[in-house]
Amino acid sequence: MRIHVDPHPRLLAVTILVLLPACGDDAGESEAPFRQAMANYIEEQKMGVTVHSFEDLAVDGDRASAVVRVEQKGGPGLKPKWKVEFVRRNGEWAVDRVER
């Protein structure tokens, strides 16, 4: 029996590096419902900010937490971090608590 080895190991390495980020974490939890929860919270509180990015999103059952970077609409470009706790009610994520 003969085993064929691909003559292009760099191609294999590049393919793995390109596909690896698509694997995600164990939870496979999408940011989308948390972005929506933040948008709802920001609108309800009448804040002039938008969500820039999520860091350290951790989901544990019906509770989740994340560090969220926000930026002021039309502001100087500062992106402060908020520690946000979420709760899932009736299948929908909502902001439960925010530390600024």
C-alpha positions as CSV (number, residue, x, y, z in Angstrom):
1,M,0.0,0.0,0.0
2,R,1.3,3.4,-1.0
3,I,0.4,6.6,0.8
4,H,0.5,9.8,-1.3
5,V,1.8,12.9,0.5
6,D,0.6,16.3,-0.8
7,P,3.6,18.1,-2.3
8,H,2.3,21.5,-1.2
9,P,2.4,21.5,2.7
10,R,2.3,25.4,2.6
11,L,-1.1,25.2,0.9
12,L,-2.4,22.9,3.6
13,A,-1.1,25.1,6.3
14,V,-2.6,28.2,4.8
15,T,-5.9,26.4,4.3
16,I,-6.0,25.4,8.0
17,L,-5.1,28.9,9.1
18,V,-7.9,30.4,7.0
19,L,-10.5,27.9,8.1
20,L,-9.6,27.8,11.8
21,P,-11.3,31.1,12.8
22,A,-14.5,29.9,11.3
23,C,-14.6,27.0,13.9
24,G,-15.5,29.4,16.8
25,D,-15.8,28.3,20.4
26,D,-17.6,25.4,22.0
27,A,-20.8,27.3,22.6
28,G,-21.0,28.5,19.0
29,E,-23.0,31.4,20.4
30,S,-23.6,34.2,17.9
31,E,-23.0,37.8,18.8
32,A,-26.2,38.8,16.9
33,P,-28.8,38.3,19.7
34,F,-26.5,40.2,22.1
35,R,-26.0,43.1,19.7
36,Q,-29.8,43.3,19.4
37,A,-30.2,43.2,23.2
38,M,-27.6,46.1,23.5
39,A,-29.4,48.0,20.7
40,N,-32.7,47.7,22.5
41,Y,-31.1,48.8,25.8
42,I,-29.4,51.8,24.2
43,E,-32.7,52.8,22.6
44,E,-34.7,52.4,25.8
45,Q,-32.1,54.4,27.8
46,K,-32.0,57.1,25.1
47,M,-28.2,56.9,24.9
48,G,-26.3,58.4,22.1
49,V,-23.9,55.5,21.6
50,T,-23.6,52.5,19.4
51,V,-22.0,49.1,19.9
52,H,-18.5,48.9,18.4
53,S,-17.4,45.4,19.4
54,F,-17.8,42.5,21.8
55,E,-14.9,41.0,23.9
56,D,-15.0,38.0,26.1
57,L,-18.6,36.9,25.4
58,A,-19.3,34.0,27.9
59,V,-22.7,32.2,27.9
60,D,-23.8,30.0,30.8
61,G,-27.3,28.7,30.3
62,D,-29.8,31.6,30.4
63,R,-27.1,34.1,31.6
64,A,-24.3,35.6,29.7
65,S,-21.6,38.3,30.2
66,A,-19.4,40.3,27.9
67,V,-17.1,43.3,27.7
68,V,-18.7,45.6,25.2
69,R,-16.9,48.5,23.5
70,V,-19.3,51.4,22.7
71,E,-18.7,54.6,20.8
72,Q,-20.6,57.9,21.0
73,K,-22.5,58.8,17.8
74,G,-20.5,61.6,16.2
75,G,-18.1,61.6,19.0
76,P,-14.3,61.9,19.1
77,G,-13.8,58.2,18.5
78,L,-13.3,57.0,22.1
79,K,-14.5,53.4,22.7
80,P,-15.0,52.8,26.4
81,K,-15.6,49.3,27.7
82,W,-18.8,48.3,29.5
83,K,-19.1,45.1,31.5
84,V,-22.6,43.8,30.5
85,E,-24.6,41.0,32.0
86,F,-27.4,39.5,29.9
87,V,-30.4,37.2,30.8
88,R,-32.5,35.1,28.5
89,R,-36.2,35.6,29.0
90,N,-38.8,33.8,26.8
91,G,-36.0,32.8,24.4
92,E,-34.8,36.4,23.9
93,W,-31.6,37.9,25.3
94,A,-31.9,41.2,27.3
95,V,-29.5,43.4,29.1
96,D,-29.7,42.7,32.9
97,R,-26.9,44.9,34.2
98,V,-24.3,47.3,32.9
99,E,-21.1,48.5,34.6
100,R,-19.6,51.6,32.9
